[in-house]
Structures are given as C-alpha cells and as structure tokens.
Amino acid sequence: MARGGINKAVVERARQALLSKGAYPSIDAVRVELGNTGSKTTIARYLKELDGQAPAEASPRERMSHELRALVEALLDRLTEEGAEVVAQAQAEFDRQRDAWRTRLEALELELDTARRQCESQHAALTEQGAQLLTTHSSWQSELTRNAGLSQQCQDLERRVQDKDVQIQSLEEKHVHARAALEHYREAIKEQREQDQRRHEAQLQQIQVEQRKLQETLVIKQDESTRLNRDNERLLGEMRQQARALTDQQDQTQHLATELRTAQMATAKADGAREQLQEQLAVIQVESKSLAKVVALANEQLAQADQRVAVLSEDNDSLRAQVQLIIATPVPIQT
C-alpha cells in the first residue's frame, strides 16, 4: 500500500502532466511533480504498469468522459486522504494511549518491585524477630528451669531451717525444764536443809551423806547444763549461718524474678513487633494484588486498542478496494 496517499491514479496524472509539458516522466520527476511525496519503489511500479499498457487499443477507462474520470479520481483521492488521515489519527491516538499505558505500566511495575522489596525486607525482619523470639523463649525456659531448681533449693533450706527451729525449740524446752528442775531441786534442798537443821543432830551425818550425794548429782546436772548450753550455742551459730544462706538465696530469687520479668517484657515486645510486621505484610500483599489487577486491566485495554487499529486498517483496505473496483468497472457510454 502506497504511503502518503500515493496511488496509481495520482502517479498517472503526474505522468500526464509531465508529458504535456514535454518532459520525460522519470521516477524523480514524477516524485517532484507529486510534491516530493511517495515512495520511489511505488512510483516505479506504477510507471511500469502505465508503460506496459497497450497504446494502440483504447481501454474502457480511456473511453470515459473527462468529467466522470476527474470525479472518480477526485473521489479516490479524497477517500485515500481521508482514510490516511483517519489511520494517522487512529495510529497517533493508539501511540499516545500505548505510550501512556506503557508509562503507567512501568510505574506500576516499579511500584510492584518496590512493594516486593519491602515485602522481602519485612519478611527478613520478621524472620529475624522470630529467631530472636525463639532465643528469648529458650532463655526464658532456661530461667524457668533454673528458677524451679532454686525454688526447690529454697524449699529444702526452709525445711532444714524448720527442722533446726524444731530442734532448737526442743533444746530450749529441755533447758527450761532442766533449769526448772534445778530450781525445784534447790528449793527442795533448801527446805530439806531447813528441816534437817530443825531435826535432831543425830540425823546430821545422814543428812551430810545425802547432801554429798545431792552435790554430786548437782555437779552432774551442771555438767549436763553446760553441755546443753554449748550445744545450744552451736545450734544458734548453725541457725545464723542457715539464715544468712537463706537470705542469699532469697536475694538470688528476687534477682532471677527481675530477670524473668525483663525477659517476659522482651517477649511481649517481640510478639507485638511480629504482629505489626504480619499486618504490614498483609497490607502489602493486598496492594500487590491490586497492582496486578491494574496491570492486567492495562494489558486488556492495550489489546483492545490493537484490535481497534486492526479493524480501522481492515476498513481502510476494504474502502480502497471498493474505490479500485469502481475505477476498474467500465462505464457504458450512451450514444
């Protein structure tokens, strides 16, 4: 198909004009006559077809009247120009829409890539947060195990302290009973001495013998009391040591409880950050789906524009074929 509205009829008119001027209708001369438009290949093909026609016999087209021929040629030129303008406008509109859709598609692809990179970055951050959460959970489990062990040790120490308290209380009760018995014994001796003094001197020797026995018993009781006091002091020392150890264990327990609360707070923060990242990931996935839908819609509209250009091209070809058929159909001359 000739470009710029060049067809065989236009080339023939330019050729006839050159011949009427006495000039040789070369390819360059015909192109200059046409206003430097048209392809040289197309002009050469049309000139070859015109030169190949038999000059001796008049064709049906040559028998047409000058007005009808001019009218048909003008109609052909006008249809060709209008078809070319319509095609040019449609092509320009198609190019503009295609460039706009391509620009929008590039922008959407850039946004999609940016969203994908953000999604990957947030997924990596979420993975890192998950690893940190696992580490924190492991540390928390270790601290729970350690705290359980320390709690068991504290319970054992408390039971031992309770046992020691029971022993100390028992020793104190024995000591009180011993002192009470000693006081009671002393009072009994005093009473016995008073009674012995009031008794007959004949019983003094027996009383002295009994007094020596009682003194020996008192010495034994005093030795037992001294031994009990030493045991009591030793038990009191052990109880103070156990109390200091219990205080240290309580301090360690409080420190571990503080660390456990800190670990729980860090775990809660990590859970909050993970939930926030998951929400951002869901929003980005929704945006990615929306962008994919927009890209699909742009591709569909671009295909529709291509179909419109194809339909216009087919209409133009059909119109050109009808015009060529009108030109080629011989018109009967009335006599």
Legacy VTK file of the C-alpha trace (Angstrom):
# vtk DataFile Version 3.0
C-alpha trace
ASCII
DATASET POLYDATA
POINTS 335 float
0.000 0.000 0.000
1.414 3.391 -1.044
2.388 5.820 1.698
1.270 9.432 1.951
-1.876 8.920 -0.224
0.080 7.931 -3.384
-1.798 5.613 -5.758
-1.773 4.696 -9.422
-4.245 7.415 -10.466
-2.157 10.153 -8.798
1.028 8.843 -10.479
-0.759 8.717 -13.829
-1.900 12.348 -13.514
1.644 13.440 -12.662
2.946 11.442 -15.650
0.380 13.035 -17.990
1.284 16.480 -16.683
4.984 15.880 -17.389
4.202 14.563 -20.874
2.021 17.589 -21.585
4.965 19.772 -20.604
7.247 17.857 -22.913
9.297 16.407 -20.024
10.313 12.792 -19.615
8.292 11.149 -16.793
11.186 9.697 -14.758
10.811 8.484 -11.195
12.422 11.581 -9.703
10.464 13.926 -11.997
7.163 12.256 -11.052
8.067 12.450 -7.352
8.876 16.173 -7.700
5.577 16.655 -9.539
3.815 14.957 -6.628
5.405 17.386 -4.168
8.309 15.154 -3.060
5.923 12.636 -1.536
5.586 8.912 -2.091
7.964 6.010 -2.247
10.233 5.719 -5.305
9.584 1.981 -5.399
5.832 2.537 -5.537
6.193 5.263 -8.190
8.453 2.995 -10.284
5.935 0.145 -10.036
3.042 2.365 -11.132
5.098 3.853 -14.002
5.982 0.357 -15.170
2.325 -0.643 -15.131
1.360 2.525 -17.067
4.130 1.991 -19.629
3.054 -1.620 -20.116
-0.442 -0.730 -21.222
-1.092 -1.058 -24.988
-1.263 2.397 -26.618
-2.989 1.177 -29.784
-6.192 -0.006 -28.163
-8.279 2.324 -26.059
-9.230 0.846 -22.688
-12.718 1.257 -21.219
-11.230 3.688 -18.753
-9.995 5.942 -21.603
-13.474 5.967 -23.123
-14.927 7.578 -20.037
-15.770 11.196 -20.155
-13.276 13.643 -18.725
-15.711 14.857 -16.029
-16.554 11.339 -14.783
-12.903 10.368 -14.736
-11.958 13.521 -12.858
-14.854 12.959 -10.440
-13.839 9.358 -9.769
-10.177 10.315 -9.378
-11.089 13.195 -7.056
-13.304 10.817 -5.074
-10.462 8.303 -4.912
-8.008 10.984 -3.806
-10.409 12.256 -1.169
-11.169 8.778 0.131
-7.471 7.995 0.163
-6.602 11.204 2.019
-9.471 10.792 4.494
-8.560 7.146 5.031
-4.933 8.116 5.549
-5.957 10.882 7.955
-8.229 8.501 9.878
-5.473 5.890 10.011
-2.923 8.540 11.010
-5.220 9.892 13.735
-6.017 6.398 14.941
-2.329 5.497 14.871
-1.430 8.697 16.746
-4.176 8.072 19.308
-3.080 4.474 19.595
0.578 5.521 20.004
-0.388 8.083 22.619
-2.523 5.596 24.541
0.121 2.916 24.170
2.833 5.288 25.475
0.563 6.317 28.346
-0.221 2.716 29.191
3.431 1.771 28.887
4.410 4.660 31.187
1.727 3.653 33.639
2.739 0.011 33.326
6.387 0.901 34.018
5.318 2.960 37.034
3.138 0.103 38.279
5.952 -2.399 37.731
8.308 -0.059 39.648
5.774 0.196 42.482
5.327 -3.571 42.385
9.096 -4.090 42.582
9.308 -1.593 45.452
6.455 -3.340 47.263
8.091 -6.712 46.606
11.410 -5.457 48.014
9.630 -4.038 51.043
7.827 -7.330 51.470
11.100 -9.254 51.266
12.778 -6.839 53.704
9.912 -7.103 56.161
9.836 -10.874 55.723
13.573 -10.959 56.589
12.916 -8.690 59.593
10.049 -10.953 60.632
12.312 -13.990 60.307
14.945 -12.255 62.435
12.304 -11.329 65.017
11.153 -14.947 65.027
14.732 -16.130 65.627
15.119 -13.600 68.443
11.790 -14.727 69.851
12.928 -18.357 69.790
16.190 -17.360 71.514
14.280 -15.355 74.121
11.844 -18.240 74.640
14.756 -20.652 75.077
16.389 -18.286 77.602
13.058 -17.955 79.351
12.700 -21.755 79.561
16.256 -21.985 80.936
15.479 -19.298 83.503
12.258 -21.107 84.436
14.210 -24.339 84.928
16.851 -22.533 86.970
14.181 -20.748 88.976
12.458 -24.068 89.646
15.764 -25.517 90.876
16.377 -22.504 93.083
12.815 -22.710 94.390
13.365 -26.373 95.235
16.624 -25.466 96.985
14.842 -22.718 98.898
12.134 -25.164 99.937
14.787 -27.650 101.078
16.564 -24.927 103.029
13.284 -23.820 104.569
12.547 -27.381 105.634
16.039 -27.666 107.129
15.579 -24.356 108.928
12.224 -25.563 110.206
13.861 -28.782 111.419
16.591 -26.716 113.098
13.935 -24.489 114.663
12.151 -27.553 115.968
15.440 -28.875 117.397
16.271 -25.517 118.936
12.789 -25.247 120.412
13.127 -28.773 121.797
16.532 -27.930 123.302
15.169 -24.727 124.756
12.274 -26.631 126.262
14.712 -29.197 127.713
16.870 -26.365 129.030
13.851 -24.699 130.620
12.758 -27.998 132.152
16.308 -28.604 133.408
16.505 -25.146 134.967
13.046 -25.592 136.444
14.052 -28.957 137.824
17.270 -27.442 139.167
15.390 -24.610 140.840
12.892 -27.035 142.192
15.708 -29.244 143.380
17.467 -26.307 145.013
14.265 -25.294 146.737
13.779 -28.854 147.888
17.354 -28.944 149.195
16.829 -25.660 150.979
13.688 -26.937 152.529
15.386 -30.191 153.349
18.282 -28.305 154.976
15.883 -26.225 156.980
14.085 -29.366 158.030
17.420 -31.070 158.730
18.532 -28.158 160.880
15.357 -28.463 162.904
15.841 -32.175 163.215
17.911 -33.932 165.591
21.701 -33.678 165.399
21.691 -37.427 165.278
20.470 -37.283 161.747
23.142 -34.718 160.709
25.591 -37.344 159.390
22.892 -38.948 157.279
21.918 -35.551 156.019
25.542 -34.747 155.170
25.843 -38.036 153.287
22.681 -37.272 151.409
23.986 -33.737 150.806
27.173 -35.087 149.258
25.101 -37.332 147.027
22.944 -34.420 146.097
26.008 -32.280 145.379
27.397 -34.979 143.128
24.072 -35.142 141.354
24.119 -31.343 141.093
27.576 -31.431 139.544
26.352 -33.940 137.024
23.328 -31.772 136.314
25.558 -28.694 135.971
27.785 -30.576 133.547
24.734 -31.573 131.562
23.531 -27.966 131.665
26.923 -26.713 130.439
26.909 -29.270 127.661
23.370 -28.294 126.725
24.381 -24.604 126.676
27.300 -25.397 124.365
25.017 -27.409 122.103
22.567 -24.544 122.162
25.273 -22.018 121.199
26.490 -24.306 118.418
22.936 -24.749 117.103
22.378 -20.995 117.288
25.554 -20.477 115.183
24.361 -23.004 112.649
20.951 -21.357 112.603
22.538 -17.952 111.894
24.562 -19.456 109.032
21.426 -21.073 107.630
19.600 -17.764 107.966
22.379 -15.949 106.067
22.307 -18.636 103.352
18.524 -18.320 103.169
18.862 -14.535 102.818
21.361 -15.007 99.957
19.014 -17.487 98.277
16.127 -15.037 98.620
18.258 -12.272 97.061
19.147 -14.570 94.163
15.467 -15.494 93.790
14.457 -11.822 93.644
17.203 -11.142 91.064
16.015 -14.074 88.941
12.420 -12.883 89.248
13.513 -9.441 87.988
15.342 -11.039 85.054
12.283 -13.195 84.348
10.018 -10.123 84.245
12.505 -8.414 81.883
12.510 -11.472 79.611
8.704 -11.573 79.657
8.560 -7.878 78.687
11.022 -8.506 75.815
8.894 -11.466 74.705
5.757 -9.303 74.755
7.537 -6.592 72.715
8.719 -9.195 70.198
5.148 -10.566 69.906
3.837 -7.031 69.286
6.516 -6.346 66.646
5.741 -9.671 64.946
2.011 -8.915 64.830
2.713 -5.442 63.406
5.010 -6.898 60.719
2.384 -9.509 59.844
-0.250 -6.759 59.450
2.128 -4.748 57.205
2.831 -7.889 55.164
-0.920 -8.488 54.678
-1.414 -4.849 53.546
1.483 -5.145 51.072
0.074 -8.405 49.695
-3.333 -6.741 49.170
-1.627 -3.803 47.409
0.354 -6.220 45.238
-2.864 -7.973 44.191
-4.443 -4.579 43.373
-1.404 -3.598 41.294
-1.552 -6.933 39.470
-5.222 -6.314 38.669
-4.383 -2.811 37.346
-1.593 -4.261 35.153
-3.981 -6.911 33.794
-6.581 -4.208 33.044
-3.916 -2.104 31.261
-2.878 -5.092 29.149
-6.520 -5.779 28.282
-7.096 -2.154 27.229
-3.896 -2.233 25.180
-5.138 -5.367 23.384
-8.463 -3.669 22.720
-6.628 -0.674 21.220
-4.657 -3.037 18.974
-7.917 -4.622 17.838
-9.374 -1.174 17.045
-6.340 -0.281 14.919
-6.633 -3.607 13.096
-10.349 -3.001 12.427
-9.599 0.515 11.115
-6.878 -0.862 8.856
-9.267 -3.510 7.507
-11.960 -0.851 6.897
-9.441 1.320 5.052
-8.307 -1.612 2.901
-11.931 -2.519 2.154
-12.726 1.090 1.208
-9.673 1.266 -1.042
-10.665 -1.998 -2.702
-14.168 -0.635 -3.377
-12.714 2.522 -4.914
-10.390 0.467 -7.111
-13.388 -1.640 -8.155
-15.321 1.491 -9.104
-12.402 2.782 -11.152
-11.865 -0.557 -12.891
-15.565 -1.007 -13.755
-16.243 0.249 -17.323
-18.957 2.854 -17.655
-21.159 2.416 -20.794
-21.265 5.487 -22.997
-24.690 6.381 -24.223
-24.886 7.069 -27.966
LINES 1 336
335 0 1 2 3 4 5 6 7 8 9 10 11 12 13 14 15 16 17 18 19 20 21 22 23 24 25 26 27 28 29 30 31 32 33 34 35 36 37 38 39 40 41 42 43 44 45 46 47 48 49 50 51 52 53 54 55 56 57 58 59 60 61 62 63 64 65 66 67 68 69 70 71 72 73 74 75 76 77 78 79 80 81 82 83 84 85 86 87 88 89 90 91 92 93 94 95 96 97 98 99 100 101 102 103 104 105 106 107 108 109 110 111 112 113 114 115 116 117 118 119 120 121 122 123 124 125 126 127 128 129 130 131 132 133 134 135 136 137 138 139 140 141 142 143 144 145 146 147 148 149 150 151 152 153 154 155 156 157 158 159 160 161 162 163 164 165 166 167 168 169 170 171 172 173 174 175 176 177 178 179 180 181 182 183 184 185 186 187 188 189 190 191 192 193 194 195 196 197 198 199 200 201 202 203 204 205 206 207 208 209 210 211 212 213 214 215 216 217 218 219 220 221 222 223 224 225 226 227 228 229 230 231 232 233 234 235 236 237 238 239 240 241 242 243 244 245 246 247 248 249 250 251 252 253 254 255 256 257 258 259 260 261 262 263 264 265 266 267 268 269 270 271 272 273 274 275 276 277 278 279 280 281 282 283 284 285 286 287 288 289 290 291 292 293 294 295 296 297 298 299 300 301 302 303 304 305 306 307 308 309 310 311 312 313 314 315 316 317 318 319 320 321 322 323 324 325 326 327 328 329 330 331 332 333 334
